Amino acid sequence: SAVISQKPSRDICQRGTSLTIQCQVDSQVTMMFWYRQQPGQSLTLIATANQGSEATYESGFVIDKFPISRPNLTFSTLTVSNMSPEDSSIYLCSVGVQEGYTFGSGTRLTVV
Amino acid sequence: GESVGLHLPTLSVQEGDNSIINCAYSNSASDYFIWYKQESGKGPQFIIDIRSNMDKRQGQRVTVLLNKTVKHLSLQIAATQPGDSAVYFCAENRGDYKLSFGAGTTVTVRA
């Protein structure tokens, strides 16, 4: 299965600032996904990162708040913009492979 | 062993007993289901999956059962060990590899 490296693993940020999270996969994958996991909650899909085209966002998530890049088949970034304390969550990237879907270890973001 | 008929947010089980974790899914058209284990500070880890053309699949110490009639999924863990303590999520494939996750069950193993 694919191995995903995600960084930073955690960060504490001031409100109003932005944080870019990186996701690196050890093999080429067509589709990469970004999820949010709010404290004590389940995972919610933010968007699908497509190489060579705009990301596709789920209801309740917008590009201005969560811009995504996908420059090649092994890398993607998610930016959390103009952060507020409500953005404090774990952000995870994922790739779909033949068996199961592999997740990165996540970025634990705290906004103060 | 410990078992629950409905989804419960927490499950406490004696070490060595069997655990059963339940999950209800929403979309009758979903054709692929996955169970994940998430330990503190880590991302979800794949445990086992099942396609809608099956009703049972076994792995190492784990079994997944799928009841499409009532849209119910369960994960059975045999001889539960302390290392099984974690949060367990079921997920269904909404299509195009997009997953919809259940609420999660926190399993605590008592020594």
Interface residues (C-beta under 8 A of the other chain):
Chain A: S1 I4 Q6 M31 F33 Q41 S42 L43 T44 L45 T48 L92 S94 G96 E99 G100 Y101 T102 F103 G104 S105 G106 R108
Chain B: I34 Y36 G41 K42 G43 P44 Q45 F46 D49 F89 A91 D96 Y97 K98 L99 S100 F101 G102 A103 G104
